[in-house]
């Protein structure tokens, strides 16, 4: 019997040791005993504990895989993640697997209808099929790919009837089978690549496909960053390698997938949490077997095993969605850089508003800095103006001046975007007599009123309750909604512009991929329209006929105590403004604000995000905050505030005694109570990353994570302090 190291889900800082009749290769799932339970474990390349008595070790109950389902690079980076993010050892390994594989389902593809080229089909001159343009097109594809699934051909517009006709001519054969063989990428195109501008061509030529070469592709909105991605991926596929493309939101995945499928003949798959478990399982297995040339996915897709991976693209690299905010708090952009370095392949980080960390890395030469400063179609960036709300009459926060400009653009048959980053009907339900506001029972937050659902909802813990009709404080019935969310904005706009189609984008309306696609299709219809939405509008969408963007309210980012609030505000304003004037018609942007003289706006109104970012970097440097220092947050939750505060106080003394870090706190979190738990935090700063990890690693030994009604966690490189 051999000792084997197995990663098992639980509060373990390393692998557990089990016995098996032979040594297991790393990356194989098995069933093992953990106390009275039988759980799934994954064999890992960690030395087993030789000190343990063989008689006390349990044998592996059952091996689930014939060969490893996690590749060597994924196993290596998973070990690194558990150490770097100071989390349970097993978490990254199981994060790399789709749900059904975590529960023990076989890592197999279901039977699929495959279409193969016959010997006659290999040698036929496709011009002989000129009488049927579609049959000719199918044969052109099949002569290059030799074998493809019917679903892939369907995605290319070739249905089963077309294949059946070619089968009768003995040019193709079909079969129902499980094919586990990889399919070599070809890089063949359906649509010819677009003509690149000088800036795009220079950026593409700088991407070295033969080695690790991190590139920050900074381009103004509409500058054609996606075309650079596409042509870089084409070069990658033609070398027989595969590409991984990360996007920040599920809503962008179908749009990006569609664009890639129209361009490339090679198979492309999507991976995101909006898919069913079975669909995600099949897509993951296809990717891991090498049957997909391009994998497009959200955050967790970075841990997908992909044979012969040759390029990683991180689109909208600045986006906060790449940071996981619970359990294993990793940043997908940073993991992408780590993976590209380990595989010695290029990685492209693209954004119109790069994160301060990426800009800093580019400024010191760690990343190549590729700039696209002109829009690809030659159109100019829209002028941005502020509207001083102190001098405006307004209805539900919508000013007269903005209303007049909206009407002008609608009269010209154009579309208008109104951006309001607050969903629901109103952010407060309050009493006009005494000023009482409905608060969440479990959080230190106000309840958001949703009129369509006739309920008040806490957007932090999800608690719902019916809006009271009588004030619990003064017992009057003068209660109403205060403030404006997207639901109320839609109501207001419908009153001001009767008969104009209104298309809303927020989590209540576009909650699934299908609903998102339905809303996007509405924007493609002819005629004027008003598009109202939250930040999901700001991310990569191309609205050809939008000529005016009105920003309803952006002042919240000016005064937040969060570390990155101003950075996010500047990114959001720039990204939303970039939706205007992307087609042939000239656009403009109007920003409603109660603080038009705030110096933060000055560079942003000139589309000078770089100066804005440099100013923020100077502030960070003075305070030695990231990227000029290293930061971790220790958060502690308890139903009893004193227990959480006391636990962090003990940790603060321990950390200060090391004399290697600065400690601030314990402090109440910005949202000091959530879901019934009081929340406190410690900020731990250090000038050396190694020192930060050195002092934080022993905390798990000294202070149990869930003991005496207190739970705590460490967030390395936090993206916010909320």
N, C-alpha and C positions, 0 to 999 in steps of 0.2 A: 504494500500500500504506500502510495506517494503522498507527501504533503502538497496541497494546492492552495494558493491564495485566491480568495473569492471576495468580490465587492458585494456587500449585502446592505440593503437600505436600512438605515438606522443611525443613531448618534455615535457612529464609530469614526475615529480619526485615521483608520487604516483598514486594510483588508483583513478578513477573518481566515483562519486556517482550517481546512477540512482535509479529509482523506479520500483518495481515489486509486483505483487499480493501476492507473497510468498517469503520467503528467499531462495535464490539459493545456492546449495552446491558449494563449491569451485571447479574450474576445468571444468566448463560448458561454452561452447561457446554461444554467443547470438549476435543478431543484435541490434545496438544502434545508436542513432543520435549523430553526432559530427559536429556541425555547420550545413551546408546545406547537408552534406553527411551522408550516412548510412554505418557504418563500423562494422567489427567483433570485439567483445570484449570477454574477458575471466573473469568469476567470480573468485575472489580471497579471501583468508582468511585474509583480512585486515579490521579493523573497519571502517565503513562508516563515513563520516563527518556529525555529528549530528547538527552542527551549521548552515548548509545550510537550507534555506527556502524551505519547501516542494513544495510550489507553483512554484518555479523556477526550480525544478528538472524534468528531462525528463524521461518518462517511457521506459523500455526495449521494443523494437519493437517485437522481436521474439526470443524465446529460441530454439537453434539448437540441443541440445543434451538431451536425457532422463536421462543420468547419467554422472558423470565427466569423461572426456577423459584424463585428466592429474591427475596422482596419487598424494597423499599427499606429498611424498618425493620430487617429481619434483616441486610442488608448493612452498615448503619450500626453496629448494635450488635456485629456480628462484628469490625469494625475496632477498635472501642473495647475489646472483650475482649482482642484480641491485644496491644494497647498496655498495658492496665491490668494484665493477668496476666503480662506480659513473656514471652510464649510465641511459638512459631512463628506467623508471620502468617496462614498458611492454615488453622490448626486450627479456629477457630470456624466458618468457612464450611463445612467438610466435616462438622463436628459437627452442623450444621443439617440435613444430608441423611441419609435412611435408607441402609442399606448398599448396596442395589441401585442407587440413584442415584449413589453414590460410585464404583461400578464401571462406569457407563456405560449402565445400562438406561434405556429410554425412560420419561419421566415421564407415563405414560398409565394410565388406568383400564382394566381388562379389561372385556370385554363383560359387561354386567349386565342382568338382567331388570328392566325398568322397568314400572311400572304407572301409567297416566295416566287422567285423568277425561275422559269423552266430553262432548259438548255436552248430551246428554240427562242425563248424570250431574250436570252442573253445576246443572241447574235442577230436578231431582227433589226433592220434599219427602221427607226421610228418614223421616218418620212413616209413609209408605206401606210401608216395609219392617219395620214393627213385628212382623210374624210371625216374622222372623228377627233376633233381637237382635244377633247377630254381624255380619250383613250391614249392618244399620243402623249399627253402630259403625264398620265399615270406611268407609262412605260419609261419615260425619261427619268422619272424619280426612281423607279424600281431598278433600272439598269445601273444606277449609282449606288443604291442601298442594298440590292439583292434580296433583302428580307425586311418586312415591316409588319407591325400589327395593323389590323383593320381600323382600330380606334385612331392610330396615328394618321392613316390615310383619310379617315373621316374628317379629322382636324384640318387636313389639307384641302378638303372639298371633294374628295373622291369617295363616293358611297359604294355600298355592297353591290348594287346593280352594275356599276361600271366595272368592278373587279370580276363579277360573274361573266360579263361579256368577254373579257379578256381571257378568262379561264376556259370558255368555250373555244377560243382560238388557240388554246394550248400554249399561251404565252405566260400565264401565271397559274399557280396552284394554291389552294387554301387548305388549311388544316387547323383543327382544334388541339392545342398542345400547351404544355408548360415548357417554355424555352428559358433556360438559365444562362445562355451564352451572351457575352457582351457584344454590343454593336459599335463598330468603330465609327467615330464621327467623320464627316466628310467636309463640312464647311460649305456645302453647296447651297445656293440661294434661290428663292422664288422671285424675290424682288431685287433688282440691282441696288447696290449701296448708293447712297446719296453722294453728290459731289461735295467734298469737304471744303470748308473755308481754309484760309492760310493758317489761322490759329488752331483749328481742329486737326489739320494735317500735321502741324508741328507737334501737337500734343500726342497724336497717335504714334508718330515716329519715335517719340521719346520713351515709349513703353517697351521695355526690354523683356521679350517673351522667354528668355533663356535663364533668368536668374531672379532672385528676390529683389524686387525693385518697387518699393512703395511710392505711389504717386498721388498727390492731392490734386484732383482736377477741379479747380475753382472756376466756375463759369456763371455769368449773370443768367437770370431766368430766361429761357428761350434761346440759349447760346448753342444748343445742340450737343449737350453732354451725352445724351443717350445714343446719338449716332456714333460718337467716339467709342462708347461701350460696345456697340454692335460690331463695328469694324475690328476692334481689338479681339472680340470673341471669334469673329470669322477667321482671323489669323491663328488663333488658338485651336479651333476645330480642324483647320486644314493641316495642322501638325499632328492630328490624331488624338488631341487631348480634349478634356472637358472643362466646362466653366460653371462657376457658382455665382449667382447674382442675388444679393441681399437687398430687400426693400423693407422700409420701416413698418408699413401698415398692410393689413389684409386687403383693404380697399384698393391699393395700388397693384396688387398681384394679378388680378384678371386683366387689367389694362396693359401691364407690362408683358404678361404671357401672350396676349393677343398680338402685340407688336412683334415679339420674337418669333411667333409661329408664322406670321405673314412673311418674315424675312428669311428664316432658315428652314431647309428641308429636314434637317436632323431633328430628332424627337426632343421636345422640351417638356419638363414636368414641373408642377408647382407643389410646394409644401408649406402649409400654414394651418393655423388652428381652426380656421373656418371650414375645413374639410371634414367629412365624416371619418370615423375611425378606420373603416375599411378602405376608403379612397386614399387616405394618408398612408396607410400600411402598404398598399400596392405601389404608390408613387415612391415611397422610401426604398422598397425592395428593388424597384426598377433602377433607381439611382445607384444603389449599392452594388448592383450586378453590372453596372456599366451600360444599361440599355437606354439611358437618357444622356444626350450630349450637353444639355443645358439644364441646370436646376435653378429655379427661381423660388425664393422663399423668404419668410420673415425670420426673426431673431434666432430661434432654435435650429434653423436649417444649417447654421454654421458648423454643427457637429454631425452632419450627414456624411457617412463614408462614401467617397466618390473615387473610383479607380482612375489613375492617371489624370488627376486634377491639374489643370495648367494655368488657370486664371481665376482670381476672385475679384468681384466688383461689389462695392458697398455704396449703394445709391442713397442720397440724402444722409451722408455719414454723420451729420450733426444731430440727427433726430433723436429725441429722448426715448423713443420706443425701443431702441437697441439696448437699453439698459433694463435688465430684469429687476423688478422692484420687490420681489419676495423670494423666499426660500434661498436658492443659490443666486446671489446678486451679482451676476456677471454682465459684462458689456460686450455685445456681439462684435462691435467694430474692433475692439482690442483682441478678442479671440481670433478674428479674421486675420489680423496682422501677425499674430503668433503662429497661426497655421500656415500662412503664406511663407513665413520665414523658415519654418521647419521643413516645408516641401521645396524651398528654394524656387518659388514661382512669383510672378508679378501680382500686385494688388492695386486696384484703383479705388480711391476714396473720392466720391463725387459730391459736390454741393455748391449751391450759389451762396450759401452762408456757412462756411466751415466752422466747426467747433474751435474754441480757443486753443485746445490742446493740439489739434491738427495744424492750425496756423503756426503755432509755436514750433512744432516739429519741422514744418516746412522752412521756417525762418532760420533754423539752426542747421539746416542741411540734412536732417534725418529723413525727410521725404523730398522727392522732386516736386516742385511747385509748377503745375501746368495751368496756364491762365487762358480763359475764353472771355474776352471783355466786350465782344460785340454779339448781338443776336444773329443767329444763323441765317435768317431770312432778310437781313439788312434793315429790319425795322428798328426804330429807336426806342429806348426805354421810356415808359410813360412818366410825365411830370407828376410829382407828388406835392400836394398842398395840404395844409392843416386848416381845419375849421374850428374857430374859437367858440366853444360852446357857451362861454360866458356871455356872448353877444348875440346868441341865436335863440329864436323861438323853436321849440321842439315838441314833438309828440312821441311819448315813450322813448325819449332819447334820440329820436330821428329828427335832424335839423331841417329847417326850411331850405337852407342853401343846398344841402345834399339832395333834398326832394326835387328841387328845380333842375339840378344837373341830371338826376336819374331820368326825369321826364324828357329832357332834351335827347339823351342817348336812346331812350325807347322810341321816340318819334322818328329817329333815323333808322329804326329796325334792328338795333343792336341788343346785345345782352348785357346785363349789369350784375355784378357780384356784390352782395352786402355781407360783410364778414362780422360775425359776432361770436366770440369764443365762449359762449355760455348757453348750454342747452336747457330745455324746460321752458315754462311760460314766464316765470319770474324767480329770482333768487331768494325772495323772502315772502312770507305770509305774515302780515302785521296788522296791529290794531291802530286805527287812525285816532282813536280817543286818547289812549295812554302810551302808545308806542311799543307795546309788547310785540315780540317777534317769535314765531314758532321755531324752537330749537329741536335738534335731534335728541331723543332721550339718551342715546348711547355715545354721542360725540359732542365735542365743543364746536358745533357748526350749525348754521341755520338750515332749515329744511327748504328745498327747492320745490316750488309749486308747479305741477304739471296739470294744466287744465284739461287736456284731452283725456287723461286717465283719471281725472277728478281725485287726485291724491297729492300729498306732499311726500317727497322722496329725499333721503339723505344721500348725496352723491359720494360719500366717503364709506359708509358701511352698508348702504342699500336698504336701510329701514324705511318702511312706508306706513303712512297713517292718513286717515281722512282729514281734510282741512277743518279745523274747528269753526263753528258758526258763531260761537259766543266766546268773547275774550276771557280766558281763565284768570286774568288779573283784575280787570275792572267790570267784567260781566256785560259789557256793551256788545252790540252785534255789528259794530263798524269795522269789520275785518275785510281786507282785500289784498291782492298781490301787489308787491312793490318791486320795481326794477323790471328789466327786460331780458328775456332769453329768446332763443330762436323761435320758439312757438308763438310768443307774443309778438315778436318782430314780424312773423308771417301774417298775423292778424292785422297789425298796423299797416303793413304794406298793402294788403288786400283792400283796406279802406281808402288808402291814398291813391292807389293805382288800380281801380276796378277794371276787371276784364283782362288784365295782364297775367299771363301764366307765371306762377311762382313755384320754384323748384327748391326744396329744402334738403340740405345735407347735414344730418347730425346723427348721433348714435340711436336716437329714438326712431328715426325714419329709415336710415340706411344701416340697420343693425347687422345685416348679413351680406355676404358677397352678392347674392342674387338681387337683393333690394338695392345695393349700391349700383349694380349694373343697370337696373331699371331707371334709377335717377339719372345716371350718366347718359342713357339713351334719350331721355327727355331733353337734355341740353343740346342734342344734335338736331332737334326739330327746327324748321324754319321759323322766322318771325322773332319779334322781341320777347324777352323773358327776364325775370328777376330771379337770381340764384342766391339763396340765403343759406349760410352754413357756418360751421365751426372750423377748427383747424384742419379737419380732413380735406377741406378745399384747397389748402395751401401746399399740399404735397404732390408735386409732379404732374398734376392734371393740366391738360392742354385744352383750353376752351377757345376755339378759333374766333368766335364772334363777340367775345367780351371786350368792351371798350371802356368800361368804367368799373373801378373797384372802390367801393365805399367801406371804410373801416369804422364800424359803429362805435366801438369802444376798445381802447388799448391801454388805458391809463393804469390798469392794475399792475402792470409790470414795472412801473416807475417806482413803486414804494414797497414792494415785497421785501421781506427780510431774507428770502432765499438767496443762496450763493449765486445761482445762475439766472435769476429772474430777468435782469436787464439783457443778458445775452440772448435769452429765449425771446424776449419782446422784440429785440432788433431783428432776429432771424425770422420771426413770424411776420413782422411788418414787411420785410423785404420779400419774403416768399409770397405772401398774399398779393402784394403790389405787382409781382411778376406775372400774375394771371391776366393782367390787362394788356391789350394791344399786341397780342402774340400773332395775330393774323395780318391781313393787309391793311386793316383800319387802325388808325392811331388811337392810343388809349390814354387814360389819365387815372389818377388815384387821389381820393380825398380821405383825410384822416380826421375824424372828430375827436377832439381832446379838450379837456378843461385846463390843460397846462401847455399851451402852444409854445411858450417861451423856454421850456425845459431844454437845456443844452444837449440832451440825449438825441433829440430829433434832428439837430442840425446836419450831421453827416448822412443820416438815413434819408432825409428829404432830397439829398443829392445823389442817391444810389451809391453812396460811398461806404459800403459795409466795412471795407478794410480799415478806414480811419476809426470807425466806431469800435471795431474789434481791437485795434491797437491801443485805444484809450482804455478799454477794459483790461487788456493785458498789463498795462502799466499799473492799474489799480491792484491787480492780482500780485504783481511783482512786489509792490510795496508791502503787502500783507503776507507775502510768502505762501499764497494759496495756489492750488494747481493752476497751471502746469509748472510753477516755479517751486513748489513744495509738494509733499505727499500728504494726503488726508484720508482719515478713516473716521467713521461715525459708529459709535456703539449705542444702540437703542435698547431701551429696557421698557417692558410693558408689565403692568400689574393692575388688578382690580383695586389695589390699595396704593395710593400715590406715594406714601412714605416708604413702602417696601421697594418700589422701583427706584426712588431717589437714593435710598440708603445703599442699595446694591451698587449703583453707579458711583456713589461716594467712595465705597471700598475700592472699586476698580481704579478710581482716579488717584487715590493714595498709592496704590500698588504701581501704577504707571509712572507717577511722578518720582517715585523712589529710584526708578531705573536711570533717571537723569538723561534720557536719550530722546524724549519727546516732550512737546508742549501739550497741555491738556486744558480744555475749556469746558466747564460744567461741573456737576450735572445741571442741565437746562431743560425746562419744559420744551417739548417738540413744538414746531409751529402749529400743528394741530394737536393740542395737549391731551385730548381724550378722544379715542376712536373705538367704536364697537364695545363700549363699556370698559375699556382699559385705559389707565393713565399712562402717558408716554413721556419718557425723559430721554435725554441723549447726552453723550460725551463727544466732543470734537477732539480728535487726536492728530496733531500735526508733527511732521518730521521732515528734515532736509534730505534724509537718505531712506530710500525704500526698504533697504535691507534692515535698517534699525527699526522701522515701523513694524515689519513682520516679526522681528526678533522679540519685541516687547509684547505684541498682541497674541502670538501663538500660545504662550502658556496660560492665557486666561481661561481656556476651555478646561484645563486641568484643575485650576483653583476655584472656578465658579461654575457649577453645573448649569446647563442651559435652561432647564425647566425644573426649578426646585423652589420649595417654599413659596408657591403662588407668584413666582417671578419668572419671566422668560426674557431672554435678551439675544441679540445677534450683532454681528460685526458687518458693516458695509464698507468694503474697500473701494476707494475712488467713487464716492457717492455722487450721483447726478443731481440730487436735491436734498434739502434738509427737512422736507415736510414729513 
